[in-house]
Amino acid sequence: MRSGLAEGHASTAHEMPLLLQTSAFFSWRGLSAPFPPASAGGGGGRMRELRLGALVVLGLLLRIRGALGILWVLGPLLEVVLGILGALTVLVALLGLETLRVPGALRALETRGVLGARGILGALGALGALGALGVLWALLAPLPPPAPAETFSAMLSVRGALGAERRLLRRLRSYLRDESSRLRRLRRFYEKVRALHQDPKASVDNPLLAFSLIKRLHSDWPNIIYSDEATGNTQALHAGLRELEQELPGPEDLDGAARALMRLQDVYALSVKGLASGVFQRAGHPPLYSPSRRVSLSADDCFHVGKVAYDTGDYYHSIAWLEEAVSLFRLSYGSWNLEDRSSLEDALDHLAFSYFMAGNISHALSLSREFLRYDPSNQRVSRNVAKYKKLLEMGTGASATPLQRPNSTRLQSRDAYEELCQRPRGQAAPEQLLHLSCSYETNSSPYLLLQPAKKELVRIQPYVALYHDFITDAEAEIIKGLAGPWLQRSVVASGEKQQKAEYRISKSAWLKDTADPVVRVLDTRIAAITGLDLRPPYAEYLQVVNYGLGGHYEPHFDHATSRKSPLYRMKSGNRIATVMIYLSAVEAGGSTAFVYANFSVPVVKNAALFWWNLRRNGNGDGDTLHAGCPVLAGDKWVANKWIHEHGQEFRRPCGADPQD
């Protein structure tokens, strides 16, 4: 528990109002803290799973009892042990029923008197019974390995998920076809029986009709209701899902995709309302991206994004997204979509508590009161309303301070980085244009005599050059095809180790020059334009990177800034230069931003970007701090070639001038 407020929240103290940072605030006034909403809808329903899981365990215990009951010697002892365990599971199942969330449609029916509390508990009991019946199958069936949690980090994987959904669509089409045929036959049965009931001449005095009635009730109706055909159709659909289980995104992917939307919202200054309605536009600026087909997010979609922020204590984002979810749920209240896992009540519940944690108690009170109009029997929210009133009477939270956007990666240059990402086409300052040029370059290399390189000088300090048409479309496709099967989540250096990080969302693979002649040709071409030695161990293998949903790499240096860096394991010094090849185009975003030098380079398909990481005296060039801006739309592929110091002594001689 943190600060006496709520269990299970991950936000840090500095993200909350000062008056809410300590449980003493409540304790010395004789108050208890408001209760956060239980895990609901889009959050996965962990408590609900725990309670229903307890019912399943109870079913398992009963099955064990039946299976082992024949052991008369152990019978009495087994009865006692299993009885105690069974009682404990029932207790877990029943504890906290007040916080057990009910889908919005059921709650709406209950509010209107159509479905009572006993009906809901009966439904839960039925679920428990089904769980008990399914335990034996669950034990016998082989447990599948966990679903891959890296779909969101590369667009190649996202496109693979699209293929999996196509196969599910084919399964669903087959299911709908079979079910439609079955329902047509069911309709004919219904019409036939209804006609008999509506025909005044159809009397059971007729022994044939009486026989038909008895037969229908004895066998026809059970066959209809417990149809083997319906079960077979459903099992075929389930089997199709199980076949694809390893290709489906996991919970980590869903959370990563939600964080990607928040990243795009922040970096490109997009409004949540606009983003949710499919508009990629900053206020007062032309659209950054205009898709050919406009797609909007549903209320349930917005709730999930807000819930991901809420679960990490990020109330800046949770409030914005949950506000949009509430707005959309209000518009469609009373209707229910089969795919929805949340409701207006869920959104109001989480939004109210987000406002409370942000210090806006009056708005938390208003939203909680609205919640109670839909679910007046909810005791937890009723108690929260009383506590909010008490806090307001004491003069607490009457005026809320504006929420500050969290800086999760502690990025000091965030504002400059985001401004460069937003800059259209990486526009250079007018005073810089006078010193820039384009030229055909041979670099005194015989390799370039017949086909000189098309060089664009992008910046003099740091020295950055863009080589257009450096690679052909066919070569780019070969490189992507070679790397695709080997892509793994990209890592970053952390001391002497390497690890995954939220500030780098992509997948990468390494290609040796023996992988394909195209890789060897690229090495030769890079050596020609740079004049550097790429023979092992003077350069690293070609790294191929595919960015994911909102994929980015926050500001970083390519060269090592510590002697403990894993780069020095190659025993060939630091990274003296970088060549980055754009293997694809993107529709929006994805620029390479040089933060301290204050310029950015847009993605140019088939071009290669070159810069020196080290000055001639061997020190790192601070102006090469750069970043890969989030990909707003498109599929970004790059290939990196990092060249090291050793072996370049006579190709780029050392110098004493710290500015050279």
C-alpha positions as CSV (number, residue, x, y, z in Angstrom):
1,M,0.0,0.0,0.0
2,R,1.3,3.5,-0.8
3,S,0.5,6.6,1.2
4,G,-2.5,5.0,2.7
5,L,-4.5,5.6,-0.4
6,A,-4.9,2.5,-2.5
7,E,-3.4,-0.9,-3.2
8,G,-1.8,-1.9,-6.5
9,H,-0.9,1.5,-7.9
10,A,2.6,2.1,-9.2
11,S,2.8,5.9,-9.4
12,T,5.5,7.7,-7.4
13,A,4.9,10.2,-4.7
14,H,6.0,13.2,-6.8
15,E,3.2,12.5,-9.2
16,M,0.5,13.1,-6.6
17,P,-0.7,16.3,-4.9
18,L,1.4,16.9,-1.8
19,L,-1.6,16.7,0.6
20,L,-2.3,13.1,-0.7
21,Q,1.3,11.9,-0.3
22,T,1.0,10.7,3.2
23,S,-1.5,8.5,5.1
24,A,-1.1,10.9,8.1
25,F,-3.3,13.4,6.2
26,F,-6.2,11.0,6.7
27,S,-5.3,9.4,10.0
28,W,-4.8,12.5,12.1
29,R,-8.2,13.8,10.9
30,G,-9.9,10.5,11.8
31,L,-10.6,9.7,8.2
32,S,-10.0,6.6,6.0
33,A,-8.8,7.0,2.5
34,P,-11.2,6.5,-0.5
35,F,-11.2,3.1,-2.1
36,P,-9.9,2.7,-5.7
37,P,-12.0,0.7,-8.2
38,A,-11.4,-3.0,-8.5
39,S,-9.6,-4.2,-11.6
40,A,-12.3,-4.1,-14.3
41,G,-13.1,-4.5,-17.9
42,G,-10.1,-3.6,-19.9
43,G,-7.8,-4.3,-17.0
44,G,-8.2,-8.0,-17.1
45,G,-10.4,-8.5,-14.0
46,R,-7.7,-10.2,-11.8
47,M,-10.0,-10.3,-8.7
48,R,-12.8,-11.8,-10.7
49,E,-10.5,-14.4,-12.1
50,L,-9.3,-15.2,-8.6
51,R,-12.8,-15.8,-7.3
52,L,-14.0,-17.8,-10.3
53,G,-10.6,-19.6,-10.1
54,A,-11.4,-20.5,-6.5
55,L,-14.7,-22.1,-7.7
56,V,-12.7,-24.1,-10.2
57,V,-10.4,-25.3,-7.5
58,L,-13.4,-26.3,-5.5
59,G,-14.6,-28.4,-8.5
60,L,-11.1,-30.0,-8.7
61,L,-11.2,-30.9,-5.1
62,L,-14.6,-32.6,-5.5
63,R,-13.2,-34.5,-8.5
64,I,-10.2,-35.6,-6.4
65,R,-12.5,-36.7,-3.7
66,G,-14.6,-38.8,-6.1
67,A,-11.5,-40.3,-7.7
68,L,-9.8,-41.2,-4.4
69,G,-13.0,-42.2,-2.4
70,I,-12.3,-45.8,-3.2
71,L,-9.3,-45.7,-0.9
72,W,-11.2,-46.6,2.2
73,V,-8.1,-46.5,4.4
74,L,-7.5,-42.8,3.6
75,G,-11.1,-42.0,3.2
76,P,-11.8,-40.2,6.5
77,L,-8.5,-38.2,6.4
78,L,-9.2,-37.2,2.8
79,E,-12.7,-36.1,3.7
80,V,-11.3,-33.7,6.4
81,V,-8.5,-32.3,4.3
82,L,-10.6,-31.8,1.2
83,G,-13.4,-30.4,3.2
84,I,-11.1,-27.7,4.8
85,L,-9.6,-26.8,1.4
86,G,-13.1,-26.7,-0.2
87,A,-14.3,-24.4,2.5
88,L,-11.3,-22.1,2.0
89,T,-11.9,-21.9,-1.7
90,V,-15.6,-21.0,-1.2
91,L,-14.6,-18.3,1.3
92,V,-12.2,-16.8,-1.3
93,A,-14.9,-17.0,-4.0
94,L,-17.4,-15.2,-1.8
95,L,-15.1,-12.5,-0.3
96,G,-15.5,-9.1,-1.8
97,L,-18.6,-9.8,-3.9
98,E,-19.3,-6.1,-3.5
99,T,-16.4,-5.2,-5.7
100,L,-17.1,-8.0,-8.3
101,R,-17.7,-6.1,-11.5
102,V,-20.8,-6.9,-13.6
103,P,-20.8,-6.1,-17.3
104,G,-22.6,-2.9,-18.1
105,A,-25.5,-4.6,-19.9
106,L,-26.2,-6.9,-16.9
107,R,-26.0,-3.9,-14.6
108,A,-28.4,-2.0,-16.7
109,L,-30.9,-4.9,-16.6
110,E,-30.5,-5.1,-12.9
111,T,-31.1,-1.4,-12.4
112,R,-34.3,-1.7,-14.4
113,G,-35.5,-4.7,-12.3
114,V,-35.2,-7.2,-15.1
115,L,-32.3,-9.1,-13.5
116,G,-32.0,-9.4,-9.8
117,A,-28.9,-9.9,-7.6
118,R,-29.8,-13.6,-7.2
119,G,-29.8,-14.0,-10.9
120,I,-26.3,-12.6,-11.2
121,L,-25.1,-14.8,-8.3
122,G,-26.8,-17.7,-10.0
123,A,-24.9,-17.0,-13.2
124,L,-21.7,-16.9,-11.2
125,G,-22.6,-20.2,-9.7
126,A,-23.2,-21.6,-13.1
127,L,-19.8,-20.4,-14.2
128,G,-18.3,-22.1,-11.2
129,A,-20.0,-25.3,-12.1
130,L,-18.7,-25.1,-15.7
131,G,-15.3,-24.5,-14.3
132,A,-15.5,-27.6,-12.2
133,L,-16.6,-29.7,-15.2
134,G,-13.8,-28.3,-17.3
135,V,-11.0,-29.0,-14.7
136,L,-10.4,-32.5,-16.0
137,W,-10.0,-31.3,-19.6
138,A,-7.7,-28.5,-18.4
139,L,-5.5,-31.0,-16.7
140,L,-5.4,-33.4,-19.6
141,A,-4.9,-30.8,-22.3
142,P,-1.3,-29.8,-23.0
143,L,-0.6,-26.3,-21.7
144,P,0.5,-24.0,-24.5
145,P,3.6,-21.9,-24.0
146,P,2.9,-18.2,-23.2
147,A,1.8,-16.0,-26.1
148,P,4.7,-13.9,-27.6
149,A,4.7,-10.4,-26.0
150,E,6.6,-8.7,-28.7
151,T,4.1,-8.1,-31.5
152,F,3.9,-4.3,-30.9
153,S,7.6,-3.7,-31.1
154,A,8.0,-4.3,-34.9
155,M,5.6,-3.6,-37.8
156,L,6.7,-6.9,-39.4
157,S,5.2,-8.6,-36.3
158,V,2.1,-6.4,-36.5
159,R,1.6,-7.4,-40.1
160,G,2.0,-11.1,-39.0
161,A,-0.9,-10.5,-36.5
162,L,-3.0,-9.2,-39.4
163,G,-2.5,-12.5,-41.2
164,A,-3.5,-14.4,-38.0
165,E,-6.7,-12.3,-37.9
166,R,-7.5,-13.2,-41.5
167,R,-7.3,-16.9,-40.6
168,L,-9.6,-16.3,-37.7
169,L,-12.0,-14.5,-40.0
170,R,-12.1,-17.5,-42.2
171,R,-12.9,-19.7,-39.2
172,L,-15.6,-17.3,-38.1
173,R,-17.1,-17.2,-41.6
174,S,-17.3,-21.0,-41.6
175,Y,-18.9,-20.9,-38.1
176,L,-21.5,-18.4,-39.2
177,R,-22.3,-20.4,-42.3
178,D,-22.8,-23.6,-40.2
179,E,-24.7,-21.8,-37.5
180,S,-26.9,-20.0,-40.1
181,S,-27.8,-23.4,-41.5
182,R,-28.6,-24.8,-38.1
183,L,-30.6,-21.8,-37.1
184,R,-32.6,-22.0,-40.3
185,R,-33.6,-25.6,-39.4
186,L,-34.3,-24.4,-35.8
187,R,-36.6,-21.7,-37.3
188,R,-38.5,-24.3,-39.3
189,F,-39.0,-26.3,-36.1
190,Y,-40.2,-23.2,-34.3
191,E,-42.6,-22.3,-37.0
192,K,-44.0,-25.8,-37.1
193,V,-44.6,-26.0,-33.4
194,R,-46.0,-22.5,-33.2
195,A,-48.4,-23.3,-36.0
196,L,-49.7,-26.2,-34.0
197,H,-50.3,-24.0,-31.0
198,Q,-52.1,-21.4,-33.0
199,D,-54.3,-23.8,-34.9
200,P,-57.6,-24.3,-33.0
201,K,-58.2,-27.5,-34.8
202,A,-55.0,-29.1,-33.6
203,S,-56.2,-30.8,-30.5
204,V,-54.4,-33.2,-28.3
205,D,-57.6,-35.2,-28.3
206,N,-56.0,-36.6,-31.5
207,P,-53.8,-39.4,-30.4
208,L,-51.3,-38.6,-33.1
209,L,-50.9,-35.0,-31.9
210,A,-50.7,-36.2,-28.3
211,F,-47.9,-38.6,-29.3
212,S,-46.1,-35.8,-31.2
213,L,-46.4,-33.5,-28.2
214,I,-44.9,-36.1,-25.8
215,K,-42.2,-37.0,-28.2
216,R,-41.2,-33.3,-28.8
217,L,-41.0,-32.6,-25.1
218,H,-39.1,-35.9,-24.4
219,S,-36.6,-35.8,-27.1
220,D,-37.0,-33.1,-29.8
221,W,-36.7,-30.1,-27.3
222,P,-33.6,-31.5,-25.5
223,N,-32.0,-32.3,-28.9
224,I,-32.6,-28.7,-30.0
225,I,-31.4,-27.1,-26.8
226,Y,-28.4,-29.4,-26.2
227,S,-27.6,-29.6,-29.9
228,D,-24.5,-31.6,-30.7
229,E,-24.3,-29.7,-33.9
230,A,-24.1,-26.3,-32.0
231,T,-21.4,-27.8,-29.7
232,G,-19.5,-29.0,-32.7
233,N,-19.6,-25.7,-34.4
234,T,-18.4,-23.9,-31.3
235,Q,-15.6,-26.4,-30.7
236,A,-14.4,-25.9,-34.3
237,L,-14.2,-22.2,-33.7
238,H,-12.3,-22.8,-30.4
239,A,-9.9,-25.1,-32.2
240,G,-9.2,-22.4,-34.8
241,L,-8.3,-20.0,-32.0
242,R,-6.1,-22.6,-30.3
243,E,-4.2,-23.2,-33.5
244,L,-3.3,-19.5,-33.7
245,E,-2.7,-19.0,-30.0
246,Q,1.1,-18.7,-30.3
247,E,0.7,-16.0,-33.0
248,L,-1.7,-13.8,-31.0
249,P,-0.6,-10.7,-29.1
250,G,-0.2,-11.0,-25.3
251,P,-1.2,-8.6,-22.5
252,E,2.2,-6.9,-22.8
253,D,1.5,-6.2,-26.4
254,L,-1.8,-4.6,-25.6
255,D,-0.2,-2.4,-23.0
256,G,2.7,-1.5,-25.3
257,A,0.2,-0.5,-28.1
258,A,-1.6,1.7,-25.6
259,R,1.6,3.4,-24.5
260,A,2.5,3.9,-28.2
261,L,-0.7,5.9,-28.7
262,M,0.2,8.0,-25.6
263,R,3.7,8.5,-27.0
264,L,2.3,9.8,-30.4
265,Q,-0.1,12.0,-28.5
266,D,2.8,13.6,-26.6
267,V,5.6,13.8,-29.1
268,Y,3.3,15.2,-31.9
269,A,1.1,17.3,-29.6
270,L,-2.1,15.5,-30.7
271,S,-5.3,16.0,-28.8
272,V,-6.9,12.8,-27.4
273,K,-10.3,13.7,-28.9
274,G,-8.8,14.2,-32.3
275,L,-6.7,11.1,-32.1
276,A,-9.6,9.0,-31.0
277,S,-11.7,10.2,-34.0
278,G,-8.9,9.5,-36.4
279,V,-7.5,13.0,-36.9
280,F,-3.7,13.4,-36.7
281,Q,-3.4,17.1,-36.4
282,R,-1.9,19.7,-34.0
283,A,-3.9,22.7,-33.1
284,G,-3.3,25.4,-35.7
285,H,-1.2,23.2,-38.0
286,P,-2.0,21.2,-41.1
287,P,-2.6,17.4,-40.6
288,L,0.6,15.4,-40.0
289,Y,-1.0,12.4,-41.6
290,S,-4.3,12.0,-43.6
291,P,-5.1,8.3,-43.9
292,S,-7.1,7.2,-47.0
293,R,-9.6,5.5,-44.6
294,R,-10.4,7.3,-41.4
295,V,-10.8,5.0,-38.4
296,S,-12.0,5.9,-35.0
297,L,-11.5,4.4,-31.5
298,S,-14.4,3.0,-29.6
299,A,-15.2,3.9,-26.0
300,D,-13.8,0.6,-24.9
301,D,-10.6,1.3,-26.8
302,C,-10.2,4.7,-25.1
303,F,-11.0,3.1,-21.7
304,H,-8.1,0.6,-22.1
305,V,-5.6,3.2,-23.0
306,G,-6.7,5.2,-20.0
307,K,-6.6,2.1,-17.8
308,V,-3.0,1.4,-18.8
309,A,-2.0,4.9,-17.7
310,Y,-4.1,4.6,-14.5
311,D,-2.4,1.3,-13.6
312,T,1.0,3.0,-13.7
313,G,-0.1,6.0,-11.7
314,D,0.0,8.3,-14.8
315,Y,-3.1,10.4,-14.1
316,Y,-2.1,13.0,-16.7
317,H,-2.8,10.5,-19.4
318,S,-5.5,8.4,-17.7
319,I,-7.7,11.5,-17.1
320,A,-7.5,12.6,-20.8
321,W,-8.3,9.1,-22.2
322,L,-10.9,8.2,-19.6
323,E,-12.7,11.5,-20.2
324,E,-12.9,10.5,-23.9
325,A,-14.1,7.0,-22.9
326,V,-16.8,8.5,-20.7
327,S,-17.9,10.9,-23.4
328,L,-18.3,8.0,-25.9
329,F,-20.0,5.7,-23.5
330,R,-22.5,8.3,-22.7
331,L,-23.4,8.6,-26.3
332,S,-24.0,4.9,-26.6
333,Y,-25.4,4.1,-23.2
334,G,-28.0,1.4,-23.2
335,S,-26.4,-0.4,-26.2
336,W,-23.8,-3.1,-25.7
337,N,-21.2,-4.5,-28.0
338,L,-20.2,-8.1,-27.8
339,E,-16.5,-7.2,-27.9
340,D,-16.6,-4.6,-25.1
341,R,-15.0,-5.5,-21.8
342,S,-15.8,-2.2,-20.0
343,S,-18.8,0.0,-19.5
344,L,-19.7,3.6,-18.6
345,E,-19.6,2.7,-15.0
346,D,-16.1,1.3,-15.3
347,A,-14.9,4.5,-17.0
348,L,-16.6,6.8,-14.4
349,D,-15.2,4.7,-11.6
350,H,-11.6,5.0,-12.8
351,L,-11.9,8.6,-13.9
352,A,-13.3,9.7,-10.5
353,F,-10.4,8.0,-8.7
354,S,-7.9,9.5,-11.2
355,Y,-9.2,13.0,-10.4
356,F,-9.0,12.2,-6.7
357,M,-5.4,11.2,-7.0
358,A,-4.7,14.3,-9.0
359,G,-6.1,16.4,-6.2
360,N,-9.4,17.5,-7.9
361,I,-11.8,16.1,-5.2
362,S,-14.8,18.2,-6.3
363,H,-14.7,16.6,-9.8
364,A,-14.1,13.1,-8.3
365,L,-17.3,13.7,-6.2
366,S,-19.3,14.7,-9.2
367,L,-18.3,11.7,-11.2
368,S,-18.9,9.3,-8.3
369,R,-22.4,10.7,-7.9
370,E,-23.0,10.1,-11.6
371,F,-21.8,6.5,-11.2
372,L,-24.3,6.0,-8.4
373,R,-27.1,7.0,-10.7
374,Y,-26.3,3.9,-12.8
375,D,-25.3,1.6,-9.9
376,P,-26.9,3.0,-6.7
377,S,-26.2,-0.2,-4.7
378,N,-22.4,0.1,-5.0
379,Q,-21.3,0.5,-1.3
380,R,-17.7,1.2,-2.1
381,V,-18.4,4.3,-4.3
382,S,-21.1,5.4,-1.8
383,R,-18.4,5.4,0.9
384,N,-16.1,7.3,-1.4
385,V,-18.8,10.0,-2.0
386,A,-19.1,10.5,1.8
387,K,-15.3,10.8,2.1
388,Y,-15.1,13.3,-0.7
389,K,-17.8,15.4,0.9
390,K,-15.9,15.4,4.2
391,L,-12.6,16.4,2.5
392,L,-14.4,19.3,0.7
393,E,-16.0,20.5,3.9
394,M,-12.5,20.6,5.4
395,G,-11.4,22.8,2.5
396,T,-9.2,20.2,0.9
397,G,-9.0,19.8,-2.9
398,A,-11.3,22.7,-3.7
399,S,-8.9,24.0,-6.3
400,A,-6.7,21.6,-8.2
401,T,-3.3,22.5,-9.7
402,P,-2.8,21.6,-13.4
403,L,-1.3,18.1,-13.9
404,Q,2.2,17.9,-15.2
405,R,3.0,15.4,-17.9
406,P,5.3,12.7,-16.5
407,N,8.8,12.2,-17.8
408,S,9.2,8.5,-17.3
409,T,12.6,8.2,-18.9
410,R,14.0,11.4,-17.2
411,L,14.8,12.9,-20.6
412,Q,16.3,16.3,-20.1
413,S,16.2,17.3,-23.7
414,R,12.5,16.2,-24.2
415,D,11.1,19.6,-25.4
416,A,13.9,20.1,-28.0
417,Y,13.6,16.6,-29.2
418,E,9.8,16.8,-29.6
419,E,10.1,20.1,-31.4
420,L,12.5,18.6,-33.9
421,C,10.1,15.6,-34.5
422,Q,7.3,18.0,-35.2
423,R,9.3,20.1,-37.6
424,P,8.0,19.6,-41.1
425,R,10.4,17.7,-43.4
426,G,13.3,18.5,-41.0
427,Q,13.6,22.1,-42.2
428,A,17.1,23.6,-41.7
429,A,17.7,27.1,-40.4
430,P,18.1,29.7,-43.2
431,E,21.7,30.6,-42.1
432,Q,22.7,27.0,-42.5
433,L,21.5,26.7,-46.0
434,L,24.3,28.9,-47.4
435,H,27.0,26.4,-46.4
436,L,25.3,23.3,-47.6
437,S,25.7,21.6,-51.0
438,C,24.9,18.6,-53.2
439,S,27.5,16.9,-55.4
440,Y,28.6,13.7,-57.1
441,E,31.4,12.1,-55.2
442,T,34.0,9.5,-56.1
443,N,36.1,9.9,-52.9
444,S,39.1,8.8,-54.9
445,S,37.6,5.3,-55.0
446,P,37.8,3.2,-58.3
447,Y,34.5,1.7,-57.2
448,L,32.7,5.0,-57.6
449,L,34.3,6.2,-60.9
450,L,31.6,4.9,-63.2
451,Q,28.7,5.6,-60.8
452,P,29.6,8.5,-58.3
453,A,27.7,8.8,-55.1
454,K,24.9,11.4,-54.8
455,K,26.0,13.3,-51.8
456,E,23.9,15.9,-49.9
457,L,25.8,17.8,-47.2
458,V,23.2,18.1,-44.4
459,R,25.4,19.8,-41.7
460,I,29.0,20.8,-41.3
461,Q,29.1,20.6,-37.5
462,P,28.5,17.9,-36.7
463,Y,29.5,16.5,-40.1
464,V,26.4,14.8,-41.5
465,A,26.0,13.7,-45.1
466,L,23.1,12.0,-46.9
467,Y,23.8,9.7,-49.9
468,H,20.8,9.4,-52.1
469,D,20.0,6.2,-54.0
470,F,22.6,4.4,-52.0
471,I,20.8,1.1,-52.2
472,T,18.3,-0.2,-54.8
473,D,14.7,-1.3,-54.1
474,A,15.7,-5.0,-54.8
475,E,18.7,-4.8,-52.4
476,A,16.5,-3.3,-49.7
477,E,13.9,-6.1,-50.0
478,I,16.7,-8.7,-49.9
479,I,18.1,-7.2,-46.7
480,K,14.7,-7.0,-45.0
481,G,13.9,-10.6,-46.1
482,L,17.2,-11.9,-44.7
483,A,16.7,-10.1,-41.3
484,G,12.9,-10.8,-40.9
485,P,13.1,-14.3,-39.4
486,W,15.8,-13.3,-36.9
487,L,14.3,-10.1,-35.5
488,Q,14.5,-9.8,-31.8
489,R,13.5,-7.0,-29.4
490,S,16.2,-4.3,-29.6
491,V,18.3,-3.7,-26.5
492,V,20.3,-0.8,-25.1
493,A,23.5,-0.7,-23.1
494,S,23.1,-0.5,-19.3
495,G,26.5,-0.4,-17.7
496,E,28.2,-3.6,-18.7
497,K,24.9,-5.3,-19.7
498,Q,22.3,-4.9,-22.4
499,Q,18.6,-4.8,-21.8
500,K,15.2,-3.9,-23.3
501,A,14.0,-0.4,-22.6
502,E,10.8,1.6,-23.1
503,Y,12.8,4.4,-24.8
504,R,13.7,2.1,-27.7
505,I,10.8,0.3,-29.3
506,S,12.0,-1.8,-32.3
507,K,13.3,-5.2,-33.3
508,S,16.7,-5.9,-34.8
509,A,18.8,-8.6,-36.3
510,W,22.5,-8.8,-37.3
511,L,23.7,-9.9,-40.7
512,K,27.2,-11.2,-41.5
513,D,28.7,-10.4,-44.9
514,T,28.5,-14.1,-45.6
515,A,24.7,-14.1,-45.3
516,D,24.2,-13.0,-48.9
517,P,26.2,-11.3,-51.7
518,V,24.1,-8.2,-51.2
519,V,25.5,-7.7,-47.7
520,R,29.0,-7.9,-49.0
521,V,28.2,-5.4,-51.8
522,L,26.9,-3.0,-49.2
523,D,30.1,-3.3,-47.1
524,T,32.1,-2.5,-50.2
525,R,29.9,0.5,-51.1
526,I,30.1,1.9,-47.5
527,A,33.9,1.5,-47.5
528,A,34.0,3.4,-50.8
529,I,32.0,6.5,-49.7
530,T,33.6,6.7,-46.2
531,G,37.2,5.7,-47.1
532,L,37.3,3.5,-43.9
533,D,38.3,-0.1,-43.4
534,L,35.4,-2.3,-42.7
535,R,37.3,-5.6,-42.4
536,P,36.7,-7.5,-39.2
537,P,37.1,-6.5,-36.4
538,Y,37.1,-2.9,-37.5
539,A,33.4,-2.7,-38.1
540,E,30.3,-4.4,-36.6
541,Y,28.0,-6.7,-38.6
542,L,25.1,-5.0,-40.4
543,Q,22.3,-4.3,-37.9
544,V,18.8,-4.3,-39.5
545,V,16.1,-2.6,-37.5
546,N,12.3,-2.7,-37.9
547,Y,10.4,-0.1,-35.8
548,G,7.1,-1.0,-34.1
549,L,3.9,0.7,-33.3
550,G,4.9,4.3,-32.5
551,G,8.4,2.9,-32.7
552,H,11.2,5.3,-31.6
553,Y,14.6,5.6,-30.0
554,E,15.0,8.5,-27.6
555,P,18.1,10.7,-27.7
556,H,21.3,8.7,-27.4
557,F,24.9,8.5,-28.6
558,D,26.1,5.7,-30.9
559,H,29.6,5.9,-29.4
560,A,30.3,4.6,-25.9
561,T,30.5,7.2,-23.2
562,S,32.0,4.8,-20.6
563,R,34.9,2.4,-20.8
564,K,32.6,-0.3,-19.2
565,S,30.4,-0.3,-22.3
566,P,30.0,-3.7,-24.1
567,L,31.3,-1.9,-27.3
568,Y,34.9,-2.3,-26.0
569,R,34.6,-6.1,-25.9
570,M,35.4,-6.1,-29.7
571,K,38.9,-4.8,-28.8
572,S,38.7,-2.4,-31.7
573,G,38.1,0.9,-29.9
574,N,35.0,3.1,-29.9
575,R,32.6,3.7,-32.7
576,I,34.2,6.3,-34.9
577,A,31.4,6.6,-37.5
578,T,27.8,5.6,-38.3
579,V,26.2,4.8,-41.6
580,M,22.4,4.4,-41.4
581,I,20.6,3.2,-44.5
582,Y,16.8,3.9,-44.9
583,L,15.4,0.7,-46.3
584,S,11.8,1.9,-46.5
585,A,9.7,5.1,-46.7
586,V,7.1,6.1,-44.0
587,E,4.0,8.1,-44.3
588,A,4.6,10.3,-41.3
589,G,7.1,10.7,-38.5
590,G,10.3,8.7,-38.0
591,S,12.8,11.5,-38.6
592,T,16.3,11.3,-37.3
593,A,16.7,14.3,-34.9
594,F,20.1,15.6,-33.8
595,V,19.0,17.3,-30.6
596,Y,22.0,19.5,-29.6
597,A,22.7,20.4,-33.2
598,N,19.1,21.4,-33.6
599,F,18.2,19.8,-36.9
600,S,16.4,16.7,-38.2
601,V,16.6,14.5,-41.3
602,P,13.4,13.0,-42.6
603,V,13.3,9.3,-43.8
604,V,14.5,9.2,-47.4
605,K,14.0,5.7,-48.9
606,N,17.2,4.0,-50.1
607,A,19.4,6.8,-48.9
608,A,22.3,6.4,-46.4
609,L,23.0,8.9,-43.6
610,F,26.6,9.2,-42.5
611,W,28.2,11.0,-39.6
612,W,31.4,11.0,-37.4
613,N,30.8,10.0,-33.8
614,L,34.3,10.9,-32.6
615,R,36.4,14.0,-33.1
616,R,40.0,13.5,-34.4
617,N,41.3,13.6,-30.9
618,G,39.3,10.5,-30.0
619,N,36.7,12.3,-27.8
620,G,33.0,11.8,-28.5
621,D,31.2,14.6,-30.4
622,G,28.4,15.8,-28.1
623,D,26.6,17.3,-31.1
624,T,25.9,13.8,-32.4
625,L,23.2,13.2,-29.7
626,H,20.4,11.9,-31.9
627,A,17.1,10.2,-31.8
628,G,14.7,8.2,-33.9
629,C,11.4,10.1,-33.7
630,P,8.2,7.9,-33.2
631,V,6.8,6.5,-36.4
632,L,3.4,8.2,-36.8
633,A,2.3,6.1,-39.8
634,G,4.2,3.6,-41.9
635,D,6.7,0.8,-41.6
636,K,10.2,2.0,-40.9
637,W,13.3,-0.2,-41.7
638,V,16.9,0.9,-41.3
639,A,20.3,-0.8,-41.6
640,N,23.1,0.4,-39.4
641,K,26.8,0.0,-40.0
642,W,29.0,1.0,-37.1
643,I,32.7,1.5,-37.8
644,H,35.3,1.4,-35.0
645,E,38.5,3.4,-34.4
646,H,41.1,0.7,-34.9
647,G,42.2,0.2,-38.4
648,Q,41.4,3.8,-39.4
649,E,44.7,5.4,-38.1
650,F,45.9,6.2,-41.6
651,R,42.4,6.7,-43.1
652,R,41.3,9.3,-40.6
653,P,44.5,10.6,-38.9
654,C,44.3,11.9,-35.3
655,G,44.4,15.6,-34.6
656,A,45.0,17.7,-31.5
657,D,42.3,20.3,-32.3
658,P,39.3,19.5,-29.9
659,Q,37.0,21.1,-32.5
660,D,38.2,19.0,-35.4
